């Protein structure tokens, strides 16, 4: 798929640099040529010899190497590639790119290039969440750079959170997309995620337990395969992915309105944990506690977003995927739900307390289709998302 393409790979100085070795191998398997550039800090984690052996090309490290300048100057080096990939893109490299620094070979190449740039950030979670890094990210996105990741997970430093570099195959998919070769290029896909908050009064609400992590991972995986993703999210704990259109909502009714506004679409994935009920008449003022008396709340049923879209007579997506979070009789309940709602697939998972899945980092799902069911092993939510995205790509061919 990447035959004849040349990738200029800049390897920054972070523990994730070891993944760049596998990335080189994966790119060459697909027919791409890789020209590696290794920062001085990068040499502390991977050696020029190992990078060169896998790339089958000379490794460039020094801006002031006169021999290299005679053979291929840094200006030419920055422009002979079809795509520049920075993996890992450390906080330092992102800061240099955002502020136009050019004090080493990598930063000079990034300043001199007129080639599209894709970066795969990798750093400690606190560094990723630091306001300076987020400002730099916003600047780089505004400048037109593409981003893949980072993922959330355990880190070498012992902390947990967003900051892990995307896996090599995720970066390969993002490279294919950047070069207009993703399997979902030209497809528009709607994804819902997170909980909904149904107000009781201005300070209280009804909600489901959902971090939004699985829906976010699905949106990111679909975008990495080239899809145009509309991401409708309730108030989630995890940040929305980059590279997608984000529509933020609070209530189920707002989510339905946003979903209908996003149609038509080729596919829709309903991963949101929508509250089934709302208070029929929420109070405009805080309900005061009255000793000895309990407030009486009258409930109303929320709109069924999955069924509404599945049963549309016009502009129904070709593929509608629902989720079923069950605590008992998972397969039976999910199978019945697919038939009742009228959707094409149901992704069912057991969220009983013993599994630790609700709010956790892993998922174990069953894909229920008209043909039957597929039992997937327990794996990270990013891996579930990647596998589901691949299945969606197969279905939409």
C-alpha positions, 0 to 999 in steps of 0.5 A: 500500500505504501510502495514507492513512498518515502518517509523521513522519520525523525526519532526523538529522545524518549523511551518510546524510541524503541517502538520506532525500530518496529515502525521502520520494519512495518513501513518497509514491509509495505514497500516504503523507503525510510530515511531516518534522522536520529536526535542526539537524545534519541541516540541514548535510547536506540543506536544509529547502527540498529536504526540503519540496519532496519532502514537499510539507509544511512542515519542522519544525526548531525546538522554540521556534517560537511560530508552529508552537506556535500552529498545531500544538504539539510534543505534537500533532505527535508523535501525529498520525502512524501511525508515527515513523521516524528516518532516519538515526538517528545515535549521538547521537539513539540516545543521546538516545532511550535516556536520555530526553533532550528538548533539541531538537524531535526528541528532544522529539517522541520522548519525547512520542509514543505512536506506534510508532517505527522507526529506521534507524541510520547511523554509522561502524563504530567508533561502531556497535560501541562498547559505549555504542551497543550498550547504547543499542541494547539499551535501545531494543529493550527499550523496543519500538522497531523497527530496520532495519539497519544494513547492512555496506559501504564508508563515506564515511569510508573504513572498511568494516563495519556502520553504513551506513543501510539503502537507502530501499526496505529502510526502506519495507519495514520501514515496511510491516511495522511497519504490518502490511502486509508481504507476508510478514506472518503467515508463519513462515520458518526461516533457517540461517546461518554455519559449524558447528564440529565439535570435534577436541578442546577447542581444535581443530575442523573448519569451513567458510569462512563469515562468515554474512553472506549468511544474516544478510542473508537473515534481515533481508530476510525480516523486513523483509517482515513474516515471523516469522523463526527464525534458526539460526546457527553461530559466525558473524563477523557479528552476528545481525540484530535483530527475529528469533528467534536460536538459536545452535548449534555443531555440525551435529547441534545445528543439525539439532535446532534446525531440527526444533524450529523446524518447522512453518514456511511456508518454510526457507532453508538458507544455512549452510555445514554441515561434511560430516564430524565426528570420530567420537570427539572427544577430551575433552583436548587432543591432544598433539603427539608428534614423529614421530607424527601423530594418526589421526582417524576421521571420520563423516558429519554429518546432511544437514539440507537433505535431512532437511527436504526429504524430511519426510513431515509438517510439510515447509515449502511452500518449501525453499531450499538453497544450493550453494557450488561451485568447478567446474561450478556449474550442473550440480552445483547442478541435481543437488543440487536433485534429490538433496536434494529441495528446491524451489530451490537458490541456486548460487554460484561460490566458486572463489578467483578470484571473491573471493566466499567471505568477500567483500561481493558474490555472484553467484548462479543460482537453480535451480528445477524450471522452470529457472534464473535468472542474477542479476548480481553484486551486494551480499549485501544486494541478493541477500537482498532479491531472494531475499526478494521471490521467496519472498514471490511463491511464498508468496502 
